[in-house]
Amino acid sequence: MPIDFNPYFAFNTNNNINVPKTVQPSFIAQQPIKDTFTKSVTVENADITPEYDGIKIEKKPFGTIQKTNEEAQVYTITNKNGASVDLSTFGATITSIKVPDKEGKIIDVTQGYDNVTPYETSPVGHAGGTIGPCANKISDGKFKINDEEYTLECNKDNGKTHCHGGTQGFDTKNWKAEVLKDGITFTYEKKDMENGYPGNVETKVTYKFDNDNNLHIIYSAKTDKDTLINLTNHTYFNLDGAQNSQENSVLDHIVTLPNSSSFTQNSEIAVPTGKIINVEGTPFDFRTPKKIADVINTENDQLKIGSGFDQNYCLDNYDGETLIEAANVKSLKTGINLKVLTNLPGFQFYTANHLGKTAQPMGKSGSRYEKRSSLCVEPQFYPNAINTEEFSEKGILKAGEEYKREIVYSFSTSKD
């Protein structure tokens, strides 16, 4: 549930779109057992491993953070295919993903900016950021853990909800970076009651980009006091290329949500009511491939609330461990496919319905990102689960336990 403009922020080739319903653990087992990357970095804690096959990691400045006067950095992981991922320390943010299209041309498929300033002062809906401590909405900005009530900033819906960790969420922090032999780990240490959330929490986000164009995002967190944790990534994708920033430019994408037979009903301010709705017979049924344009303007109360798709989908056969395919998105223009897998119970499917505000800065393509120029797939615990009796998994992390979840963005190309 994005806040699209917040003024307070001073290949696996030959993938078929019709895929098996549940991704088995063999998906992980098929990844290279032997480390196959090379690292080329000049950072203080770099551990050069030249035996790695074709992967290099580079670091460069990303600008000065106005609020703290710290220097943000951006790390680029490039694989042997020439595909790459750019990652900023500010917000542990994905600023770019460049992958080959069906002609072999490398194109950027994510919205974002060329330096840290727009991310800090006037970002597009948390673009690419690590969202936390709690993604999505919390009604009235209040929740209870162990009979103690906590009050958060209400930064959404005219002061009725807390959303995406508030105006000082994890995507506004400058994370520490550690270069690994096959990726980057970002660490942020949240203090007890920072932004209203209990516990001193050490959060880590590890990005690994392999030679099959799979981007693994691995989340972990530990706390000294029971707290609320619901982490996700908020990348805006346009598989035709991020330069396609004009209104409705994502609507020709073909979307499949193969393992979602239900979604959570929203109230008039887009907070789940607790009711689970079957997708059968609704415009939310993407169990078979559909072009977004064919269904987004259907007469439907839930679509009206979100001004388009902005819904939490439930994942069938969820067990908390198995990586399940949440979404498969395809561009007919470029032939690029994006598959999203996760071991989280749900995901927000969002068609950037609220972009295009005049105060938004120009994006890295040199133009403003307009309404429905991209889409997001944000794996998560269900929104407001902590306050919703019907949702069993609350997102509570207990002291001494470890939060560990994963998202995979897998890219491939097809000619058809």
Secondary structure, DSSP 8 states (H G I E B T S, - for coil): ---SB-TT----TT--SS--SS--THHHHTS-SS---------TT----TTSSS-EEEEEEEEE-TTT--EEEEEEEE-TTS-EEEEETBTTEEEEEEEE-TTS-EEE-B---SSHHHHHHS-BTTTT-EE-SB-SEEETTEEEETTEEEE----BTTTTEEETT-TTSGGGSB-EEEE-SSEEEEEEEE-TTGGG--S-EEEEEEEEE-TTSEEEEEEEEEESS-EE-B-EE---B-TT-TT--STTTTTT-EEE-TT-SEEEEE-TTS-EEEEEEE-TTSTT--SS-EEGGGTTTS--HHHHHHTS-EEEEE-TT--SSS-EEEEEEE-TTT-EEEEEEESSSEEEEE--TT---TT----TTSS---TTS-BEEEEES-TTGGG-TT-S---EE-TT-EEEEEEEEEEEE---
